[in-house]
Amino acid sequence: MAVRIRSRFHTEGERSAAALASVAGILGWKLAIDAIKRMRQANYDIDIGRPYFDFVCEFLVFIVVAADRIAAIKLPPERRVEFTTALARRVADIVEENSDMLLDVAEPDSCRRHVIDLFNRRGGEYADFDYGVDGPDFGFKRLFAACLREGLPEKDRLWAIDQVMEIEVPEVLKALEKTLAGLFGGGAQRARPDTAPGE
């Protein structure tokens, strides 16, 4: 299922980190909801309530971490930090704004805090793996799949790793990389280091 989202602005000039993060955050939300639909179509049980909430949060954290790694390739270090910080805050805000849909009853600001805490915890775990110009390594994708798998019922855990690594991750990264390439000022291809012609 293709997700359409704005990846270019109509006016020239550099955009604030918050503006870029807003676009990437909305993309992340749409991708998470689409992934749940695909997983359900593949007969995985992701029930409304805590399982749905946990899936969305893990998915959004993966998007923030992946976006940070792409930003590391495309942006100067200080701009990367601004963007990643703004994106983590934006996805936390999106989860908080949708907390009534996700959890029915939640203490005010608890969903926002949960996403930020999860991002801080997972950021350290993803740091053990590489995400270079050719995308994430096996361990990076495997960690994401393992995190999502934990929120699924026992009957669904056996094949969840394959579903996530072979279907969900490629779908997400294709959309994320295309959008960020447009936002960061580049083509829709993976970020590549500069090379001289003929190399």
Backbone as JSON, one array per atom type, in Angstrom:
{
  "sequence": "MAVRIRSRFHTEGERSAAALASVAGILGWKLAIDAIKRMRQANYDIDIGRPYFDFVCEFLVFIVVAADRIAAIKLPPERRVEFTTALARRVADIVEENSDMLLDVAEPDSCRRHVIDLFNRRGGEYADFDYGVDGPDFGFKRLFAACLREGLPEKDRLWAIDQVMEIEVPEVLKALEKTLAGLFGGGAQRARPDTAPGE",
  "N": [[0.85, -1.17, 0.0], [0.79, 2.07, -0.98], [2.03, 5.01, 0.47], [1.3, 8.34, 0.45], [2.91, 11.39, 0.75], [3.87, 14.73, 1.4], [7.01, 15.71, 0.23], [8.49, 17.72, -0.66], [8.87, 21.24, -0.59], [6.99, 24.06, -1.67], [8.08, 26.58, -1.77], [11.28, 28.19, -1.87], [14.32, 27.83, 0.08], [15.88, 27.1, 3.26], [14.44, 24.82, 5.52], [13.08, 24.72, 8.82], [14.17, 22.54, 11.48], [12.0, 21.59, 12.88], [9.92, 21.81, 11.0], [10.72, 19.96, 9.04], [10.75, 17.67, 10.62], [8.07, 17.47, 11.28], [6.84, 16.68, 8.87], [8.16, 14.21, 8.46], [7.36, 12.9, 10.79], [4.55, 12.64, 10.5], [4.56, 11.02, 8.25], [5.75, 8.74, 9.42], [3.72, 7.97, 11.23], [1.63, 7.31, 9.43], [2.87, 5.2, 8.07], [3.18, 3.35, 10.15], [0.5, 2.73, 10.8], [-0.31, 1.64, 8.34], [1.38, -0.59, 8.3], [0.35, -2.1, 10.4], [-2.1, -2.75, 9.25], [-1.21, -4.37, 7.1], [0.02, -6.44, 8.53], [-2.17, -7.47, 9.9], [-3.7, -8.35, 7.71], [-2.08, -10.42, 6.99], [-2.76, -12.21, 8.86], [-1.86, -11.77, 11.51], [-2.4, -11.13, 14.91], [-3.1, -8.11, 16.13], [-4.29, -6.53, 18.52], [-6.65, -3.97, 19.42], [-5.82, -1.58, 21.86], [-3.38, -2.18, 24.37], [-1.55, -3.92, 22.84], [-1.72, -2.79, 20.23], [-0.94, -0.15, 20.73], [1.71, -0.59, 21.67], [2.87, -1.67, 19.36], [2.66, 0.49, 17.53], [4.26, 2.39, 18.86], [6.83, 1.13, 18.94], [7.26, 0.95, 16.21], [7.3, 3.65, 15.41], [9.52, 4.55, 16.84], [11.54, 3.06, 15.6], [11.43, 4.3, 13.1], [12.27, 6.89, 13.75], [14.9, 6.39, 14.62], [16.01, 5.25, 12.28], [15.65, 7.43, 10.54], [17.34, 9.23, 11.77], [19.81, 8.02, 11.25], [19.9, 8.23, 8.48], [19.9, 10.99, 8.28], [22.4, 11.45, 9.38], [24.05, 10.86, 7.28], [23.28, 12.68, 5.34], [23.08, 15.3, 6.42], [24.68, 18.13, 8.09], [26.39, 17.67, 11.26], [25.28, 19.23, 13.48], [22.81, 20.01, 12.49], [21.65, 17.56, 12.07], [21.29, 16.66, 14.73], [19.42, 18.56, 15.64], [17.27, 17.95, 13.91], [16.72, 15.2, 14.53], [16.08, 15.35, 17.26], [13.82, 17.02, 17.13], [12.16, 15.35, 15.6], [11.84, 13.06, 17.25], [10.44, 14.25, 19.34], [8.17, 15.09, 17.92], [6.96, 12.67, 17.01], [6.35, 11.61, 19.48], [4.49, 13.49, 20.34], [2.49, 13.03, 18.43], [1.66, 10.44, 19.1], [0.69, 10.98, 21.67], [-1.41, 12.76, 21.01], [-3.11, 10.97, 19.82], [-3.77, 9.23, 21.78], [-6.22, 8.5, 22.95], [-7.37, 6.93, 20.97], [-5.5, 4.9, 20.83], [-5.11, 3.79, 23.43], [-7.47, 4.06, 24.85], [-7.98, 4.87, 27.67], [-5.77, 6.97, 29.16], [-3.28, 8.35, 31.24], [-2.76, 11.86, 31.29], [-0.16, 13.02, 29.2], [1.33, 10.7, 29.54], [1.66, 8.93, 27.4], [3.29, 10.36, 25.65], [5.62, 10.59, 27.22], [6.24, 7.87, 27.4], [6.96, 7.2, 24.73], [9.25, 8.82, 24.33], [10.93, 7.78, 26.35], [11.15, 5.14, 25.41], [12.39, 5.61, 22.94], [14.87, 6.64, 23.83], [15.88, 4.38, 25.17], [15.89, 2.37, 23.13], [17.51, 3.63, 21.26], [20.13, 3.32, 22.22], [20.34, 0.56, 21.95], [20.05, 0.11, 19.18], [22.36, 1.37, 18.42], [24.4, -0.45, 18.38], [24.45, -1.49, 15.88], [24.85, -1.15, 12.29], [24.0, 1.42, 9.96], [24.36, 2.27, 6.93], [25.3, 3.82, 3.79], [24.12, 2.02, 2.12], [21.89, 1.25, 3.45], [20.31, -0.33, 6.34], [22.1, -2.73, 8.38], [21.92, -6.34, 8.85], [21.56, -6.88, 11.62], [20.43, -4.51, 12.61], [17.9, -4.46, 11.38], [16.96, -6.87, 12.36], [16.82, -6.44, 15.12], [14.71, -4.58, 15.25], [12.61, -6.18, 14.27], [12.57, -8.14, 16.28], [11.81, -6.6, 18.48], [9.19, -5.79, 17.75], [8.02, -8.29, 17.59], [7.82, -9.14, 20.24], [5.52, -7.95, 21.23], [3.46, -9.36, 20.17], [0.91, -11.96, 20.14], [1.61, -15.26, 21.41], [1.11, -17.27, 19.45], [1.62, -15.95, 17.07], [4.27, -15.32, 16.97], [6.25, -16.93, 15.79], [6.63, -16.57, 12.96], [6.88, -13.86, 12.74], [9.31, -12.41, 12.68], [10.31, -12.9, 10.09], [8.24, -11.74, 8.53], [8.41, -9.04, 9.29], [11.1, -8.35, 8.66], [11.31, -8.97, 5.93], [9.12, -7.86, 4.61], [7.88, -5.58, 5.96], [10.08, -3.85, 6.77], [11.49, -3.23, 4.26], [9.37, -1.85, 2.91], [8.9, 0.35, 4.6], [11.42, 1.64, 4.73], [11.85, 2.33, 2.06], [9.85, 4.29, 1.59], [10.54, 6.12, 3.62], [13.23, 6.85, 3.02], [12.89, 7.99, 0.49], [11.21, 10.17, 1.06], [12.8, 11.62, 2.93], [15.0, 12.19, 1.32], [13.87, 14.03, -0.44], [13.12, 16.03, 1.42], [15.57, 16.73, 2.57], [16.84, 17.73, 0.44], [17.59, 16.38, -2.16], [17.81, 13.65, -4.5], [15.53, 10.88, -4.95], [16.94, 8.67, -4.26], [18.99, 6.31, -2.45], [21.19, 7.74, -0.08], [24.39, 8.52, -1.19], [27.96, 8.49, -0.99], [29.96, 11.22, -2.23], [31.42, 10.79, -5.38], [33.96, 10.78, -7.84], [33.51, 11.22, -11.4], [33.48, 8.2, -13.24], [34.45, 6.56, -11.29]],
  "CA": [[0.0, 0.0, 0.0], [1.64, 3.25, -1.1], [1.71, 6.14, 1.33], [1.66, 9.6, -0.2], [3.16, 12.48, 1.69], [4.66, 15.82, 0.84], [8.43, 15.61, 0.52], [9.11, 18.93, -1.18], [8.14, 22.45, -0.28], [6.78, 24.86, -2.88], [8.92, 27.77, -1.73], [12.71, 27.92, -1.68], [14.9, 28.18, 1.37], [16.06, 26.02, 4.22], [13.33, 24.63, 6.45], [13.47, 24.45, 10.21], [14.17, 21.13, 11.87], [10.63, 21.26, 13.28], [9.12, 21.62, 9.78], [11.13, 18.67, 8.46], [10.32, 16.61, 11.54], [6.62, 17.35, 11.2], [6.55, 15.86, 7.69], [8.65, 12.85, 8.71], [6.54, 12.31, 11.84], [3.27, 12.23, 9.92], [4.88, 9.85, 7.43], [5.93, 7.62, 10.33], [2.4, 7.56, 11.73], [0.92, 6.63, 8.34], [3.55, 3.92, 7.82], [2.86, 2.44, 11.26], [-0.88, 2.27, 10.64], [-0.31, 0.74, 7.17], [2.04, -1.85, 8.68], [-0.63, -2.87, 11.18], [-3.07, -3.31, 8.29], [-0.56, -5.48, 6.39], [0.22, -7.54, 9.48], [-3.49, -8.08, 10.13], [-4.05, -9.09, 6.49], [-1.28, -11.64, 7.01], [-3.32, -12.98, 9.98], [-1.25, -11.5, 12.81], [-3.37, -10.48, 15.8], [-2.65, -6.9, 16.81], [-5.56, -6.08, 19.06], [-6.78, -2.61, 19.92], [-5.4, -1.5, 23.26], [-1.93, -2.2, 24.61], [-0.76, -4.45, 21.72], [-1.74, -1.8, 19.15], [-0.12, 0.95, 21.23], [3.12, -1.0, 21.69], [3.3, -1.82, 17.96], [2.83, 1.83, 16.97], [5.41, 3.04, 19.5], [8.06, 0.49, 18.42], [7.38, 1.31, 14.8], [7.71, 5.05, 15.31], [10.9, 4.65, 17.33], [12.38, 2.57, 14.51], [11.47, 5.34, 12.06], [13.11, 7.99, 14.23], [16.29, 5.93, 14.61], [16.41, 5.14, 10.87], [15.74, 8.79, 10.01], [18.57, 9.8, 12.33], [20.96, 7.46, 10.53], [19.89, 8.85, 7.14], [20.31, 12.37, 8.51], [23.84, 11.45, 9.62], [24.69, 10.8, 5.96], [22.87, 13.8, 4.48], [23.06, 16.61, 7.07], [25.78, 18.45, 9.0], [26.1, 17.11, 12.59], [24.38, 20.03, 14.33], [21.47, 19.97, 11.87], [21.15, 16.2, 12.35], [20.82, 16.63, 16.12], [18.18, 19.34, 15.68], [16.23, 17.2, 13.22], [16.36, 13.99, 15.27], [15.4, 15.78, 18.49], [12.48, 17.49, 16.75], [11.38, 14.21, 15.14], [11.46, 12.26, 18.42], [9.37, 15.0, 20.03], [6.96, 15.12, 17.09], [6.26, 11.39, 17.05], [5.79, 11.49, 20.83], [3.28, 14.32, 20.34], [1.47, 12.35, 17.62], [1.13, 9.35, 19.92], [-0.11, 11.6, 22.74], [-2.63, 13.28, 20.4], [-3.96, 9.84, 19.45], [-3.78, 8.29, 22.91], [-7.57, 7.97, 23.17], [-7.57, 5.86, 19.99], [-4.55, 3.82, 21.07], [-5.22, 3.16, 24.74], [-8.78, 4.34, 25.43], [-7.8, 5.73, 28.84], [-4.35, 7.13, 29.48], [-2.95, 9.53, 32.05], [-2.23, 12.91, 30.41], [1.28, 13.09, 28.93], [2.01, 9.42, 29.75], [2.03, 8.35, 26.1], [4.44, 11.14, 25.17], [6.78, 10.16, 28.01], [6.57, 6.49, 27.03], [7.67, 7.2, 23.44], [10.59, 9.39, 24.54], [11.7, 6.78, 27.1], [11.42, 4.02, 24.5], [13.4, 6.08, 21.99], [16.17, 6.71, 24.51], [16.33, 3.01, 25.43], [16.18, 1.69, 21.87], [18.63, 4.29, 20.59], [21.34, 2.64, 22.65], [20.35, -0.81, 21.41], [20.32, 0.21, 17.74], [23.72, 1.88, 18.24], [25.3, -1.59, 18.16], [24.33, -1.95, 14.49], [25.21, -0.16, 11.29], [23.07, 1.88, 8.92], [25.23, 3.03, 6.05], [24.73, 4.33, 2.54], [23.32, 0.96, 1.5], [20.79, 0.92, 4.33], [20.65, -0.96, 7.62], [22.63, -4.08, 8.34], [21.01, -7.39, 9.29], [21.28, -6.73, 13.04], [19.54, -3.36, 12.78], [16.55, -4.91, 11.0], [16.59, -7.99, 13.24], [16.43, -5.86, 16.4], [13.37, -4.03, 15.07], [11.69, -7.32, 14.17], [12.48, -8.77, 17.61], [11.03, -5.7, 19.35], [7.78, -5.91, 17.37], [7.6, -9.67, 17.88], [7.51, -9.28, 21.66], [4.17, -7.47, 21.5], [2.47, -10.21, 19.49], [0.53, -13.18, 20.86], [2.54, -16.39, 21.23], [0.84, -17.98, 18.2], [2.09, -15.17, 15.93], [5.68, -14.96, 17.1], [7.15, -17.77, 15.01], [6.93, -16.02, 11.64], [6.88, -12.39, 12.78], [10.62, -11.89, 12.29], [10.37, -12.93, 8.63], [7.28, -10.76, 8.02], [8.92, -7.69, 9.51], [12.36, -8.11, 7.94], [11.2, -9.13, 4.48], [8.03, -7.07, 4.04], [7.68, -4.28, 6.61], [11.27, -2.99, 6.72], [11.69, -2.64, 2.93], [8.3, -0.88, 2.63], [9.11, 1.54, 5.42], [12.65, 2.34, 4.35], [11.66, 2.91, 0.73], [9.09, 5.54, 1.77], [11.3, 7.05, 4.47], [14.39, 7.37, 2.29], [12.4, 8.86, -0.59], [10.72, 11.4, 1.67], [13.91, 12.38, 3.5], [15.81, 12.71, 0.22], [13.2, 15.25, -0.88], [13.17, 17.04, 2.47], [16.94, 17.16, 2.81], [17.36, 18.32, -0.79], [18.31, 15.4, -2.96], [16.95, 12.76, -5.26], [14.81, 9.85, -4.2], [17.77, 7.47, -4.14], [19.74, 6.19, -1.2], [22.3, 8.67, 0.02], [25.66, 7.92, -1.59], [29.05, 9.44, -0.86], [30.37, 11.84, -3.49], [32.49, 10.11, -6.11], [34.32, 11.43, -9.1], [33.03, 10.46, -12.55], [34.3, 7.08, -13.65], [34.85, 5.73, -10.15]],
  "C": [[0.91, 1.24, 0.0], [1.12, 4.36, -0.2], [2.19, 7.39, 0.61], [1.82, 10.67, 0.86], [4.04, 13.52, 1.01], [6.13, 15.62, 1.22], [9.21, 16.79, -0.06], [8.22, 20.11, -0.81], [8.06, 23.3, -1.54], [7.64, 26.12, -2.91], [10.35, 27.37, -1.42], [13.13, 28.26, -0.26], [14.98, 26.98, 2.3], [14.9, 25.99, 5.21], [13.86, 24.37, 7.85], [13.44, 22.95, 10.46], [12.76, 20.7, 12.24], [9.74, 21.02, 12.06], [9.45, 20.28, 9.12], [10.63, 17.52, 9.31], [8.81, 16.41, 11.49], [6.21, 16.46, 10.02], [6.96, 14.42, 7.94], [7.82, 12.15, 9.79], [5.19, 11.84, 11.34], [3.47, 11.02, 9.01], [5.01, 8.61, 8.31], [4.62, 7.08, 10.85], [1.65, 6.77, 10.65], [1.55, 5.26, 8.05], [3.24, 2.9, 8.91], [1.46, 1.87, 11.12], [-0.99, 1.32, 9.44], [0.33, -0.6, 7.5], [1.11, -2.72, 9.5], [-1.65, -3.51, 10.24], [-2.47, -4.5, 7.55], [-0.39, -6.69, 7.3], [-1.12, -8.24, 9.75], [-3.95, -8.87, 8.91], [-3.27, -10.4, 6.39], [-1.64, -12.52, 8.22], [-2.54, -12.88, 11.29], [-2.28, -10.76, 13.64], [-2.7, -9.31, 16.51], [-3.93, -6.23, 17.29], [-5.5, -4.62, 19.49], [-6.45, -2.63, 21.41], [-3.88, -1.55, 23.34], [-1.13, -2.8, 23.45], [-0.64, -3.46, 20.55], [-0.81, -0.63, 19.5], [1.36, 0.59, 21.16], [3.67, -1.14, 20.27], [3.59, -0.44, 17.36], [4.07, 2.5, 17.56], [6.73, 2.45, 19.0], [8.31, 0.91, 16.98], [7.88, 2.74, 14.65], [9.13, 5.26, 15.81], [11.87, 4.15, 16.26], [12.52, 3.64, 13.42], [12.36, 6.49, 12.49], [14.59, 7.59, 14.17], [16.81, 5.82, 13.17], [16.57, 6.52, 10.24], [16.99, 9.49, 10.52], [19.79, 9.3, 11.57], [21.04, 8.03, 9.11], [20.35, 10.3, 7.25], [21.82, 12.46, 8.75], [24.62, 11.45, 8.31], [24.46, 12.1, 5.19], [23.03, 15.2, 5.1], [24.33, 16.86, 7.88], [25.4, 17.99, 10.43], [25.12, 17.92, 13.44], [22.95, 20.03, 13.8], [20.83, 18.6, 12.1], [20.58, 16.13, 13.76], [19.51, 17.38, 16.25], [17.02, 18.55, 15.07], [15.77, 16.0, 14.04], [15.62, 14.33, 16.56], [13.97, 16.22, 18.18], [11.6, 16.33, 16.31], [10.94, 13.33, 16.31], [10.33, 12.95, 19.18], [8.07, 14.97, 19.23], [6.23, 13.79, 17.12], [5.67, 11.14, 18.44], [4.5, 12.31, 20.94], [2.15, 13.64, 19.56], [0.84, 11.21, 18.41], [0.25, 9.91, 21.04], [-1.44, 12.11, 22.19], [-3.62, 12.17, 20.06], [-4.1, 8.83, 20.58], [-5.17, 7.72, 23.18], [-7.89, 6.84, 22.19], [-6.7, 4.64, 20.33], [-4.81, 3.07, 22.36], [-6.55, 3.36, 25.43], [-8.65, 5.29, 26.62], [-6.31, 5.78, 29.15], [-4.18, 8.4, 30.3], [-2.37, 10.6, 31.12], [-0.71, 12.91, 30.38], [2.01, 11.76, 29.1], [2.44, 8.78, 28.44], [3.25, 9.05, 25.52], [5.71, 10.69, 25.9], [7.22, 8.75, 27.63], [7.37, 6.44, 25.73], [9.09, 7.74, 23.6], [11.47, 8.4, 25.31], [12.09, 5.6, 26.22], [12.48, 4.41, 23.48], [14.78, 6.11, 22.63], [16.73, 5.31, 24.78], [16.74, 2.31, 24.14], [17.35, 2.33, 21.12], [19.96, 3.65, 20.95], [21.46, 1.24, 22.09], [20.66, -0.8, 19.91], [21.75, 0.69, 17.46], [24.73, 0.77, 17.99], [25.33, -2.04, 16.7], [24.54, -0.8, 13.52], [24.03, 0.18, 10.38], [23.89, 2.8, 8.03], [24.52, 3.49, 4.8], [23.89, 3.29, 1.82], [22.16, 0.51, 2.39], [21.25, 0.2, 5.59], [21.25, -2.35, 7.43], [21.6, -5.06, 8.9], [20.6, -7.19, 10.75], [20.31, -5.6, 13.34], [18.09, -3.77, 12.51], [16.05, -6.0, 11.95], [16.14, -7.47, 14.61], [15.01, -5.3, 16.31], [12.34, -5.15, 15.04], [11.49, -7.98, 15.53], [11.66, -7.92, 18.57], [9.54, -5.79, 19.03], [7.22, -7.27, 17.74], [7.15, -9.83, 19.33], [6.09, -8.85, 22.0], [3.07, -8.33, 20.9], [2.1, -11.4, 20.37], [1.49, -14.31, 20.51], [2.36, -17.09, 19.88], [1.39, -17.26, 16.97], [3.59, -14.92, 15.92], [6.62, -15.74, 16.18], [7.58, -17.12, 13.7], [7.02, -14.49, 11.61], [8.21, -11.8, 12.31], [10.72, -11.82, 10.76], [9.46, -11.87, 8.02], [7.86, -9.35, 8.13], [10.15, -7.42, 8.66], [12.2, -8.14, 6.43], [10.11, -8.26, 3.84], [7.96, -5.67, 4.65], [8.89, -3.36, 6.47], [11.51, -2.42, 5.32], [10.64, -1.59, 2.56], [8.57, 0.45, 3.34], [10.32, 2.33, 4.93], [12.55, 2.96, 2.97], [10.95, 4.26, 0.85], [9.88, 6.57, 2.56], [12.47, 7.66, 3.71], [13.96, 8.31, 1.17], [11.96, 10.21, -0.02], [11.87, 12.24, 2.21], [14.83, 12.93, 2.42], [15.19, 14.01, -0.31], [13.3, 16.37, 0.14], [14.57, 17.61, 2.67], [17.58, 17.76, 1.56], [18.22, 17.36, -1.57], [17.32, 14.57, -3.72], [16.31, 11.74, -4.36], [15.62, 8.57, -4.08], [18.42, 7.45, -2.78], [20.88, 7.21, -1.24], [23.59, 7.94, -0.34], [26.77, 8.94, -1.36], [29.42, 10.0, -2.23], [31.51, 11.04, -4.1], [32.74, 10.86, -7.4], [33.79, 10.6, -10.26], [34.01, 9.35, -12.91], [34.75, 6.19, -12.51], [33.86, 4.64, -9.92]]
}
